[in-house]
Amino acid sequence: MTSSISNYIQGEWRASAAADFIPVLNPATGEELGRTPLSTMTELDDAVQVAAKAFPAWRRTPVTDRVQYLFKLKTLLEEQFEDLARIVTLECGKTLVESRGELRRAVENVEVACGAPTMMQGYNSEDIASGIDEMMIRQPLGVCAIIAPFNFPAMIPFWFLPYAIAAGNTVILKPSERVPMTMHKVIEMFDALKLPAGVVNLVNGGRAVVDAILDHPTIRAVSFVGSSAVARHVYSRAAAAGKRVQCQGGAKNPVVILPDADMASAAEIVADSAFGCAGQRCLAAAIAVTVGEASNTFIEAVSEKATTRVTGSGMDAHVQMGPVISPESRARIETLIGRAISEGGRAIIDGRRPAMPRDLEQGNFVRPTILEGLPPESEVARTEIFGPVLSVHRVDDVDAALAFVNSGAYGNQASLFTASGASARRFRYEAEVGNVGINVGVAAPMAFFPFTGARESFFGDLHGQGRDAFEFFTQEKVVVERWPRAWARRF
């Protein structure tokens, strides 16, 4: 591990000239792992100018040559898979199993991006009029920026990064200041590839760097994942500056359990969804909507899963759930649990202030929590908690369940647990969300599908991953050609 996090600009590591630094803390122990520089605007501008200078040559590099770097990157990621997983767990807090799963999704995005020679193809028609042909071609945008969150420090940058460079763009990456070491390790791999200097650049920093990215006239596109409030800010400010923008926001994901569901399976899957990664993922189950007689059976089953879930350091192979990211996050989650109870809810299981072993007493631990009876109109019922908290809401029928699903501000994911194909078809048809799960608790799309979202969960038109990524990172150009025969006779 390095105690000083550097920037990576023009193919070299540079110590930041920042006056201020943020400590990077192990969420499980409170130990300081390093310090993130709050880089200066001059450093960001240097990276942008370098990326702009590298763009013309990289754009002219044949796509079949560009993807060769990604083939080599996949090899390095596989070779250093366990080392990278340990870094994710150290600075993010999730279990090693969860870190490995995250990294596997990152590798899958590299694999899909290697299909750029096919995915970037346009189309054409001959003789749209007599002697006139027309074609659509795809060309890269230029300098693109990626602003990544803390909760998936390895996976989420790969929703964008491999596609951007495979399409011929150059990139500025700003990882979360809370978890900079994962991308530091990844950029070391890029450095080992001997990628042309300036194609990929890393600039650490906080909000000031983000705003500078949004305002910089040379940056053509911005990809962002984070809370809905920040996503709206990023989208509106970058779009006002004329940039192409895709912003994944927050969520309050409902899971609907029908009486005909396999309750044991549903409880296990929902518990994994709600409490996996300590609830710090945008596809985590937040509200269990139980229909009719499903309520009591499901609550009993999921409560057993919550109480027996082993919480501790993600480095421990027996642990099933790690800490939340920071003391501030822990305090926020505990405050929201208290507010939920004051608003009329009841804590079936209260995970606040758990007793932990001495070596973990400084960690940011909240055990799985289950709330019941929270009024749907209450503040907490509509707030993204982003922690291991599951609320249970009872309704009488499927109509009421769907109305509840579609009444919230967010639209990231909704899941249904049932044995009925008719109910499943209606749910996937009527649920106003971007990702739908049927007997699946985390409907995370594979890398060759877009990671979608609706309403307050996504701002933009084109998403990360797959075909959407190639469309986002290229601009279409239509060419209309005429070659009169009279001209041909001159030669």
LINHU-V478800 format. One record per backbone hydrogen bond with DSSP energy under -1.0 kcal/mol. CO is the residue of the C=O (numbers start at 1). NH is the residue of the N-H. If there is no record, write none. Layout:
BEGIN
CO/NH + CO/NH
END
This chain:
BEGIN
7/14 + 8/202 + 12/9 + 14/7 + 20/38 + 22/36 + 24/33 + 24/34 + 26/30 + 27/364 + 31/26 + 34/24 + 35/5 + 36/22 + 37/39 + 40/44 + 41/45 + 42/46 + 43/47 + 44/48 + 45/49 + 46/50 + 47/51 + 48/52 + 49/53 + 50/54 + 51/55 + 54/58 + 55/59 + 56/60 + 62/65 + 62/66 + 63/67 + 67/71 + 68/72 + 69/73 + 70/74 + 71/75 + 72/76 + 73/77 + 74/78 + 75/79 + 76/80 + 80/84 + 81/85 + 82/86 + 83/87 + 84/88 + 85/89 + 86/90 + 87/91 + 88/92 + 89/93 + 95/99 + 96/100 + 97/101 + 98/102 + 99/103 + 100/104 + 101/105 + 102/106 + 103/107 + 104/108 + 105/109 + 106/110 + 107/111 + 108/112 + 109/113 + 110/114 + 112/115 + 113/116 + 115/118 + 115/119 + 116/120 + 118/121 + 123/136 + 125/134 + 129/132 + 132/128 + 133/481 + 134/125 + 135/479 + 136/123 + 137/477 + 139/475 + 142/170 + 143/220 + 144/172 + 145/223 + 146/174 + 147/225 + 152/156 + 155/158 + 156/159 + 157/160 + 157/161 + 159/465 + 160/164 + 161/165 + 162/166 + 163/167 + 164/169 + 165/168 + 170/144 + 171/201 + 172/146 + 173/203 + 174/148 + 180/184 + 181/185 + 182/186 + 183/187 + 184/188 + 185/189 + 186/190 + 187/191 + 188/192 + 189/193 + 190/195 + 191/194 + 196/199 + 199/171 + 201/173 + 202/8 + 206/210 + 207/211 + 208/212 + 209/213 + 210/214 + 211/215 + 212/216 + 220/244 + 221/145 + 222/246 + 223/147 + 224/248 + 227/231 + 228/232 + 229/233 + 230/234 + 231/235 + 232/236 + 233/237 + 234/238 + 235/239 + 236/240 + 238/243 + 239/242 + 244/222 + 246/224 + 247/459 + 248/226 + 253/286 + 253/287 + 254/415 + 255/289 + 256/417 + 257/291 + 258/261 + 261/263 + 262/266 + 263/267 + 264/268 + 265/269 + 266/270 + 267/271 + 268/272 + 269/273 + 270/274 + 271/275 + 272/276 + 275/278 + 276/279 + 277/280 + 279/281 + 281/284 + 286/391 + 287/255 + 288/393 + 289/257 + 290/395 + 291/294 + 292/295 + 294/298 + 295/299 + 296/300 + 297/301 + 298/302 + 299/303 + 300/304 + 301/305 + 302/306 + 303/307 + 304/308 + 310/320 + 310/321 + 313/316 + 314/96 + 316/319 + 321/312 + 326/330 + 327/331 + 328/332 + 329/333 + 330/334 + 331/335 + 332/336 + 333/337 + 334/338 + 335/339 + 336/340 + 337/341 + 338/342 + 339/343 + 340/345 + 341/344 + 346/372 + 349/370 + 351/367 + 357/360 + 358/361 + 360/363 + 363/365 + 364/324 + 369/390 + 370/348 + 370/349 + 371/392 + 372/346 + 375/378 + 379/382 + 387/389 + 388/369 + 390/371 + 391/288 + 392/373 + 393/290 + 395/292 + 397/401 + 398/402 + 399/403 + 400/404 + 401/405 + 402/406 + 404/407 + 409/456 + 411/434 + 411/454 + 412/435 + 414/437 + 415/256 + 416/439 + 417/258 + 420/424 + 421/425 + 422/426 + 423/427 + 424/428 + 425/429 + 426/430 + 427/431 + 431/433 + 435/414 + 437/416 + 442/444 + 446/449 + 447/466 + 450/452 + 454/457 + 455/458 + 457/249 + 459/247 + 464/451 + 465/469 + 466/470 + 467/471 + 468/472 + 469/473 + 475/139 + 477/137 + 479/135 + 481/133 + 484/488 + 485/489 + 487/490 + 488/491
END
